[in-house]
Amino acid sequence: MKYKTAHLPFLALLALSVYAHATSKPNIIFIMADDLGYGDVGFNEQERIKTPNLDQLAREGMVFTDHYSGSTVCMPSRGCLLTGKHLGHATIRGNPRWTASGTAVDLRPEDVTIAEELKRAGYHTGVVGKWGLAEASDDSLPTRQGFDYFYGYRNHKDAHHYYWPDLWENESIAHLPENDVENTKGKYVHDLLTDAALRFIDQNSDQPFFLYLAYTIPHYELTVPEDSKRQYQDLNWPERKMKKAHYRHDREGNVTYAGMVSRMDRDIGRLIERLQEQGLDEKTLVIFTSDNGPEYERNDRFFNSSGPLRGGKRDLYEGGIRVPFVARWPSKIDPGTKSDHVSAFWDFLPTACEIANIQPTDTVDGLSYLPTLLSQTKRQKQHDYLYWEFNEKQGPIQALRKDKWKAVRKGEQDLELYDLSKDLSEENDISHQHPEIARKLNQAIDAARTPHPEFPLLPIDRNKR
């Protein structure tokens, strides 16, 4: 017998309404590479490393040319992404060793993450890959920060190794007895992360989900199974010999680096195929980016990993913080489009909240870039400025972008000023030509941050770390 809707009890009606509203929300997959440079992907003019699946994402979606990471190193960058706050207001402003006390600063219980926000909207949430935000306390584990599922590396240093034997699943260690870090043998962890991501998609195909897939490729160490190297062998590339130490590198760097990036690209293609197989393609937003600039090419420019940008990882010049970014959402994002909208990692939380039709719980520094994704540029809000700081051995360094202007300040030195519209490579310091602009940006840098006892803007002695 069929029941008319009007005869259903009120609670049943309410449950149906909530279910219908939840299932109409799009899935969100945020994929982040580790130390991948702006110029390491084909859609940003990479010529040697093959990234066909990422390039296909770009053809089917939107590329942001002016997107910035949260920091120039991984831990604070990830903190900015998850909490929607820039480094002047964030809980985590540096990597584990680089605090005033020498003790890592993790996410706090009171920090509101994007996972906690999306759970309010009915999403099932998962993180696969490198967490790196629970160095000191179990309170900072993903499962206590809004994620329903976690598989991967808990700690920053563990994620340096692709054959690490002790991954985490939720709040327990998943031991891999065959993995041999010293000899780089066993199960290649990147492959396990992809398998876990595919399982997460399969297991949540009937409800809205958020998957944060934090790959570790191409972070040091440089090692990859031989099948990923084959397309780059016998190309007469210059050899770059690598030495084994803490990082258990493969012998030859260039072929290995390219093979790692292409293996990641291959597996992103597998994720898209799985979405299509599950009938989820049209209702899934996929974003791909990197956590900061490149480490491998600090001096050598064989791959031109930073593209036209100056510097790389641990710099606050563009090469350290401007990162590749592509978003694909069939039927929502116009294919083959580019945007020069200036955006950063702390914009992701308010973007996801707008997609889920909720407001952020906490005060955030980010602005939703959903209008740009949907080509509704007239309603896109613009940042007054973007701010970064960095304080490892060469610090403290601060940087600020405001419109076309980029300011870099190193400790007590005079502020450097660049016009990015004319000097993307930051070759010409024009602070003396525009003293009034330099003065205002100096003031803006001072005003951009709140004090943090563990992250004072004072030199830190590396020898004590």
N, C-alpha and C positions, 0 to 999 in steps of 0.2 A: 504494500500500500504506500502511495506517495503522500508525503506531508506537505501542506502548503506552508510557506515561510511564515506567514502571519500567525500560525498556530504553534510555532516553535517557542519554547521558553525563552525568557529574556536573556539568560546567561548563555544559552546556546547561540542565540543571535549575535550576542557580543563576541563570542568565540569565533564564529564564522567571519564577522567583520574584521577582527584582529588578524585572522589567518589570511583573509583576502588582501588586506593592506600589506601584510608582511611579505606575502609571496609576490606582490607586484613590484617590490623593491629590487633594484639590480644588484647582482653580485659585484664585489670589488676585489680585484687581485692586484696587489702592489708588489712588483718584482724589483729587487735592488741588487745590483752587482756590487762588488767590493774592490775599490781602487781602480775601477774602469775609467779611462780618460774620456774627455769630451770627444776626442777624435778617434776613438778606438772602434767606432761602429760605422758601417757603410753609409747610413743616412746622414752622417756628419763628415763624409768625404774620406773615410778610411779606404785605402787602396790595396793593402796587403792582406789584412785579416778578413776572412769571409764571414759575414753575418746575414745570410739570406732571410732568415725568419724575422729578425729585428727590422730589416729593411722592408719586408712585407708588412709588418705592423705599421711602419711609417707610411707606406703607400695606402694602407687602409684606414689610417688614423691621422693624428695631429702631432707634429713635432714642435716642441717649445725650444726656441733658440737661446732664450735668456732665463734658464731655470738654474737655481742654485741649491747646493746641498746645505745641510744645517751647519756643518763645520768642515774643516780640512782634514780631520781624522775621524775614525769610525764611531767611537762611543758617544761623544756629544752630538754627532750628526744624527744618530739614531734616536737619541733622546729628543732632539728638536722635532723630528718627524712624528714621533708618537704622542707628543704633548702639545704641539702647536705653538711652541714658544721659541724665540730666537735666543742666542747665547747671552744676551744681556739680561735675560730674565729666567733662563733655564736652570733646573736643578743640577744638571750635569753639564759642565763647561770644558771638560778635558778628559783625556784618557786616564786609565786607572792609576798609574804611578805619579801623575802630574798634579797632585793636590798639595795643599799646604802641609797636611799631616802625613802624606805619603800613603794614605789609605783611600781606596776607591770610594767614590761617591756614586751610589746607585739611584734608581728611581725610588721615590718615597711612596708609602701607602696613600698619601693624600694627593699625589700627582694623578691627574685624570688622563688616561690614555685613549687613543682612538678606539681601541678594542672595547673599553668600558662604554664609550659613547655609543658605538654601534650595537652593543648588546641591548642597550635601552630601546633600540629601534627594532629589535627582534632578529638580529643577525647572529649566526653561529660564527665564532671567531677562531682563527688558527694562525700560528706562526711556525714556519718551517725554516731552519737554517741557523744563522748566527744571531743570537740574542745579545750577549755582551753587555747587559745592563743589570746583571745580578752577580757582581763580583764579590760582594761582601755579605750579603744577606739573602736568606730565603724569601723574605718579604717582597723581593724584587723579581722573583721568578715570573715568567709570563702568565702562568696560571693564577697568580695573585695580582695580576695587573690587567685583568679583563679578558684574557685569552682562554677559550675553552680547551684548546689543544696546543701542545708544543712538542716539536721534535727537532733536535739539532744540538748545536753547541751552546752550553750555558755561558762559558767564560770567553773573554777576549783572546787570551793567549792560546787556549785549546784550538781555536779556529784558525791558527796559523798552519795547521797540519791537515792534509787531505786524507791521511790514513789514521786519524785519531781513534783510539779504541773505546772511548767512553762518551757516547752521545747521551742526551737526555730525552726521555719521552715523558711529558708532563712533569712530575716531580720525582722521577726515578731515573737511575742511570741505566741505559741500554748498552750493555757491554758487547764489543765486537772482538772476540778472542783471537781471530785470525789477523787483526790489523797490527802491522809492524811499522811504527813511525820511523824508526831509524833507517829502515831499508825500503820505505815507501811501498809496502806490499799489503795485500788484503783487499778489502772493499773500498773503492774510491767513494768518499763520503758525499761528494757532490751528487753522484748517481742515487745514493740513498735519499738525499733531500728531494730530488725530483720524484722518486717513487712515492715518498710521503705526501708530496703536494698533489700528485695524481689521485692518491687514495682519498685525500681530504675532499677533492672535487667530487669524486664518486660517492662518497658517504654523505655529502650535503647537497646533492643535486635537487632535492625536493624542498629546499628552504633557502632564504637569502643567506649568503655567507661572505665573510671577509677573510681573505688569505693574504698574509704578509709573508712573502717568500724572499728570504734574505740569503741569497747565494754568497759563497765566499770567493768564487772566481772573480777576477784573477789576482787576488791578494797573494803576496809571498806566503807560502813557498811555491816555487814554480815546478809543478809536477802534474803529469796527466797521462792516462793510459796511451799506449802506442797507437791505437787506432785513430786517435784524434790528431796525431802528428803527421799521418801519411800524406795528406794533401799538401803539406808544407815542406816535405822533404824533397831533395833533388831540385831545388829552385835556385841554387847557387846564392843563397842568402849569406851574408857575413855571419860567421860564428860568434856567439857571445858565450864564452865559457863561464859556468856558474860553479861556485864552491859550496860544498855542504858544510853547514855549521848548525846553528839553531834551526834554520830553514833547510830542509832536506831536498834541495833543488835537484832536478834532473840536470844532466851534464850540459846541455845546450839550451840557452835561454830563449832565443828568438822563435824557434820552431815550437818550443813548449808553450810560450806565452800565447802565440796565435792559436795553437791547438786547444788551450784552455778556453779562450773566448769563444771559439767555434763550437766547442762542446756545450757550453752554456746556451749558445744560440740554438743549437740542435734541440736542446731540451725545452726551451721556450716554445719552439715549434710543436713539440709533443703536447705541451699544455694547451695550446690553442686547438690542436686536433681533438683533444679530449673534451674540451668545451663544446666543440661542434658535434662530436659523437653523442654527448649527453643532451643535446638540444639547448645548451645554455649560452651559445655564442652571442645571440642577439641581446641577451639581458645581462651581459657581463662587461664591466669596464676593466680593462687591463692597462696598467701603467708600468713602464719600465724606466729605470734610472740607475744612478750610481751614487754611492755614499760620499765620495769625494774624488779629487783628482788622482792621476796615476802615480804609482810608486816605481814601477819597473823602469820607466824612461825618465829618470831624473836629469840625465845629461845626454845620453844617446837619443837620437831622434829618428831611428830607423822606421818605426811605425808612426811617428808624429802623433803620439797618443794624446797630446793636449791640443792638437790642431793648431789654430792660429794664436792660441792663448799662451800667456807667460806663466811659467812655473808648473808645479804639480802638487802632489800631496805634501802637506805641512807648509804650504804657502797660502797667503791670503790674496795673492794675485789671482786673476781669473782662472788660470789653469788648475788651481787648487780647490776651487769651490764651484765653478760653473760646470755643470754635468749634463750628459746626454739625457734627454727626456722625450718619451713618446707615449701617447695615450690612444687606445683603440676601443671603440664602443660602437659596433655596427648599428646603423640606423639612427644614431644619436650624434656621433662626431662625423663631420664631413671628411671623406677620405682624401688623402693626399694634400692636407693643409699644413701650413706653418703659422706659428704665432711668435711675435717678439714680446709678448706680455712678460713683464718682469715678475718672477715668482720664485718661491723657495720652499724648502721642506716643511716649514711651519705652516704652510698653506694647505697641506693635505688634510689635516684634521677638520678644519671648517669646510673644506670641499666635500669630504665624505659625509659630514653632518648635513650639509645642504642636500646631497643626494638622498640621504635617509629621511629628510624632512624633519630634522630636529635641530635645536640650537646647542652650541657647545656649553657644557656645564661650567667650565672655568673660563677666566679671562685668557684670551690667546692673542698672539701677535699676528697670526695668519689671517689671510683673506681668501675666501673661496674663489677658486679659478673655474668653477663649473660654468659660469657664463661664457668664458672663453672657449671651453671645450664644446659648448653647444652653439658657438658662433654668434652669441648674443653680446657682442662686444660693447654695446651702448650701456649695458647695465653692469659691466665689469668694474669693480672697485680697484683702485691703484694704491700701491704702497707709497707712503711718504718717504720711507727709506728701508733698506735692508742692512742688518748689522751682524758682524762676526768678530770674534776674538780668538786668539791662540797663544798659549803660553807654555811651550815646551822649551828646549834648550836655547832656541833663538828668540824667545819671546821676552816680554809681552808684545804682541802685535794686534792691532785692531784694524778693521776695515769697514767701510760703509759705502753703499751705493745709493745714490739719490738721482733719479731720472738718468741722464746720460753721464753723470759725474761719478767717479770712483775715487775714494780717498783711502789711503793706506798709511797708518801711523805705527812706527816701531819705537816703543818705549818713549824716551825723551827726545827722539829725533824729530826734525821738522816733518810735518805732514806732506805726503806725496799726493799729487792730484793728477788724474787722468780723465780725458774726454773719450769715453768708450765709443762714441759715435764716429770718431775720427781715428782713434788709436786703440783698437781692440787688444793689441798685444802689449799695451801699457809700457811703451818704450820711451815716451816723452813726458816727464814730470813737468807740468805747467803751473805748479802752485805759485811760482813767482809772477806769472803772467795774470793770474786771477786771485790776488790775495784776499779779496772779500769773500769769494766762494770758499777758498781754503779756510778762512776764519770761521765761516758758518758751519762747514762740515766738521771742523774741529770741535765746535760746540755741540753739534749733533752727536758726535761720538761720545762725548762726555755724558750727555743726557740719555744715551741709549741703554745704559746698563744700571742695574741695581747691585749693591755690594754683595759678595758671597764670601764667607769666611774661608772656605776651602779653595777658592779661586781668586786670590788677590792678583792684581795686575803688577806683580813684582817678579823679578828673575828668580827661577827655581834652579837649584844646584843639581844637575843631572847625577853627579857622583853620589848624592845622597838618596837616589831613587833606585 
